[in-house]
Amino acid sequence: MVDLHSHVLFGVDDGSENMEMSVKMIEQSLGEGITMLALTPHHMPGLYSDAMDRKEAYEEKLALLRKRFEGRIELVPSLEIMISEEMMDDLLEGKLMGYSGTRTVLVEFNLMDYPQYAENIFYNLKKNGYQVILAHPERNRALVEDPEKMYHLHDLGVLFQLNAGSLLGQFGKKTETFARELILKNLIHGIGSDGHKDRGRDMRIRHAYETVKELNEALYENIMENGPKLLKGEPVSVLPYKPWTEPVKVKKRKRKKKGLLDFLKR
């Protein structure tokens, strides 16, 4: 199993506070059965940008963690990029990065909104060879209220990453219900813990893989196959999505065979 989204890198955002906490978080990931773990600190200009503003410090901290866990787990550098109108230019200029420095990027929306410019940016990123993964769409209010937006994004080539905690009810029952519906519709393409600490919003993720398998085994197999590819920046094939409202299948009533008594009653 892989974890596409975590805040394990210490001292760069609202995630891990120090090396000791990062070590505990990675130990949790190992206990969950994770073999590849993406380190995706926030990139939010004006709030969190240390990961790229102090890139040498990022690399030094990553090297420390890799040395500590050498041979036990593969730690993959990346970012969780808050969408902005400058995002594409920043990517092309090397100011931002994707998984392992590739053109597969993890992007997030403000949890309340659906930016009007997002579809145009995603379209142009696709044209420039980028593969976009949208982080935790099940937590976005605009998408919950209008799931058809998910289909527009999917048609632009956007993939969707589910937060494991959403299936534990960490973000409310409505989010959990929506997450399960996305699984049933083949509108989830990868799973992340989005772990921020060693307790509370931690690194638990196995239950999410198990839930996907229980609800939609074909999707589970697809996610298991695609996970390592995404972290290496390789192209993937996904299952076709299902319509949000399935037509109700009405069972045909069996016609009762008429006997002699029925004719006599006429």
NORTA-V308430 format. One record per residue. SS is DSSP state (alpha for helix, beta for strand, coil for the rest). PSI is psi as a letter, one per 40 degrees, with the letter a starting at -180 (none if undefined). Layout:
BEGIN
{{SS	PSI} {SS	PSI}}
END
This chain:
BEGIN
{{coil	i} {beta	i} {beta	h} {coil	e} {coil	h} {beta	i} {coil	f} {coil	d} {coil	h} {coil	i} {coil	f} {coil	e} {coil	a} {coil	e} {coil	b} {coil	h} {coil	d} {coil	i} {alpha	d} {alpha	d} {alpha	d} {alpha	d} {alpha	d} {alpha	d} {alpha	d} {alpha	d} {alpha	d} {alpha	d} {alpha	d} {alpha	d} {alpha	d} {alpha	e} {coil	e} {coil	h} {coil	d} {beta	h} {beta	h} {beta	h} {beta	h} {beta	g} {beta	i} {beta	i} {beta	g} {beta	g} {coil	h} {coil	e} {coil	c} {beta	h} {coil	e} {alpha	d} {alpha	d} {alpha	d} {alpha	d} {coil	g} {alpha	d} {alpha	d} {alpha	d} {alpha	d} {alpha	d} {alpha	d} {alpha	d} {alpha	d} {alpha	d} {alpha	d} {alpha	d} {alpha	d} {alpha	d} {alpha	d} {coil	f} {coil	h} {coil	e} {coil	d} {coil	i} {beta	h} {beta	h} {beta	h} {beta	i} {beta	a} {beta	i} {beta	h} {beta	h} {beta	h} {coil	i} {coil	i} {coil	e} {coil	e} {alpha	d} {alpha	d} {alpha	d} {alpha	d} {alpha	d} {alpha	d} {coil	e} {coil	e} {coil	e} {coil	i} {coil	i} {coil	a} {alpha	h} {alpha	f} {alpha	e} {coil	a} {coil	f} {beta	h} {beta	i} {beta	h} {beta	i} {beta	i} {coil	i} {coil	h} {coil	e} {coil	d} {coil	i} {coil	h} {coil	h} {coil	d} {coil	e} {alpha	d} {alpha	d} {alpha	d} {alpha	d} {alpha	d} {alpha	d} {alpha	d} {alpha	d} {alpha	d} {alpha	d} {coil	e} {coil	e} {coil	i} {beta	h} {beta	h} {beta	h} {beta	h} {beta	i} {coil	g} {alpha	d} {alpha	e} {alpha	e} {coil	h} {alpha	d} {alpha	d} {alpha	d} {alpha	d} {alpha	d} {coil	g} {coil	d} {alpha	d} {alpha	d} {alpha	d} {alpha	d} {alpha	d} {alpha	d} {alpha	d} {alpha	e} {coil	e} {coil	e} {coil	h} {beta	i} {beta	h} {beta	h} {beta	h} {beta	h} {alpha	d} {alpha	d} {alpha	d} {alpha	e} {alpha	e} {coil	e} {coil	d} {coil	e} {coil	i} {alpha	d} {alpha	d} {alpha	d} {alpha	d} {alpha	d} {alpha	d} {alpha	d} {alpha	d} {alpha	d} {alpha	d} {alpha	d} {alpha	d} {coil	e} {coil	f} {coil	f} {coil	h} {coil	e} {beta	i} {beta	h} {beta	i} {coil	d} {coil	f} {beta	h} {coil	d} {coil	i} {coil	e} {coil	i} {coil	b} {coil	g} {coil	a} {coil	e} {coil	h} {coil	d} {alpha	d} {alpha	d} {alpha	d} {alpha	d} {alpha	d} {alpha	d} {alpha	d} {alpha	d} {alpha	d} {alpha	d} {coil	g} {alpha	d} {alpha	d} {alpha	d} {alpha	d} {alpha	d} {alpha	d} {alpha	d} {alpha	d} {alpha	d} {alpha	d} {alpha	d} {alpha	d} {alpha	d} {alpha	d} {alpha	e} {coil	e} {coil	f} {coil	i} {coil	i} {coil	i} {coil	h} {coil	i} {coil	i} {coil	i} {coil	i} {coil	i} {coil	i} {coil	d} {coil	h} {coil	h} {coil	h} {coil	h} {coil	h} {coil	h} {coil	h} {coil	h} {coil	h} {coil	h} {coil	h} {coil	h} {coil	h} {coil	h} {coil	a} {alpha	d} {alpha	d} {alpha	d} {alpha	d} {alpha	d} {coil	e} {coil	none}}
END
